[in-house]
Amino acid sequence: MPCHAQGGTQCSTTGSMQCSATAVQGCVLLRETCSVVPRGMQCSGVRESMTVAGTHTKMATIPLGFNIDAPRWDQSTFVGRLKHFLNITDPRTVLVPEEELDRAKALVEGCSGEKMNLIGRMSFQVPGGMAITGCMLQFYRTVPAVVFWQWVNQSFNALVNYTNRNAASPITLRQIGVAYFTATGTALATAVGLNLYTKRAPPLLARWVPFAAVAAANCVNIPMMRQQEIINGVIVTDGDNNELGHSRRAAVKGIAQVVVSRITMAAPGMIILPIIMERLEKFPFMQRIRVLHGPLQVLLCGGFLLFMVPAACALFPQRCSLALTDLELELRDSIVAKHGDKVPYVYFNKGL
């Protein structure tokens, strides 16, 4: 017999569930705090888009027992994680209309969390990142330009980090403000300091200053934005998702992996592109079209990010693991007392 989701949407449960592919896709844009939903569908944490954006009529057949949280590809391999993140970082999902997202939220009954803001979604990393990175690489010569574009970049990063935090660890507005101004100050100090230092250095070194500033700021911005996880720990579970407690060491490991991923995401474009532009600008035809240098760098940055965003996100498993022996002594003793040697590893969501 059919089950009915919120809003009157009907899903057949005879052998399989048939729901709008776009509706299921919309879960990539919903945040957590969810409960049990129709027959085996569950919803929490980072969502995975199921189809190409803009598909409004295609139907997706969903077998009974389908778990909307579970990625469709093996997350123990890099290739599986790459396919997963190629899917959820697809820039085309940014164009999904709000009404489709609302319909998805109603269909997946029990998803009580809010939609992710547009700019903070991982699917916006390519269009947003290419514009900002291209401008940072183009306008690096003067201090006012460096200050402005580093500020824009850190504002963007702060919003992305907040949106993709582990939502189980709330953060106050004051902590958000401290994290934002600390990261912005670090980026500006690094960029302006290196910019002045490289005035007499080879031109290529000056072109690499934006990357140095971005890398330094990421090392500050992400830990500061997710400081509650470091202070209070993140939820760790066993292999069957049974909660075991909170671990600060797990939080540190997860955040460190995210920092590495973010720097890796930016590195190829911000290191290789300056070399390309340094050589291209020596050609006479490039000197005649200086006004197009900026748009060209934006497009080239987009080419790098189109692959590097999912590749960098896929460097480490989303469901991170930590050996029992590496946990805090108190938590380790508690787990051993309850489960003996049956839990050699604990698992947690590292965030993005």
Summary of the structure (lengths in Angstrom):
residues: 352
radius of gyration: 22.3
end to end distance: 39.2
largest distance: 75.9
contacts: 1174
relative contact order: 0.12
helix: 59%
strand: 11%
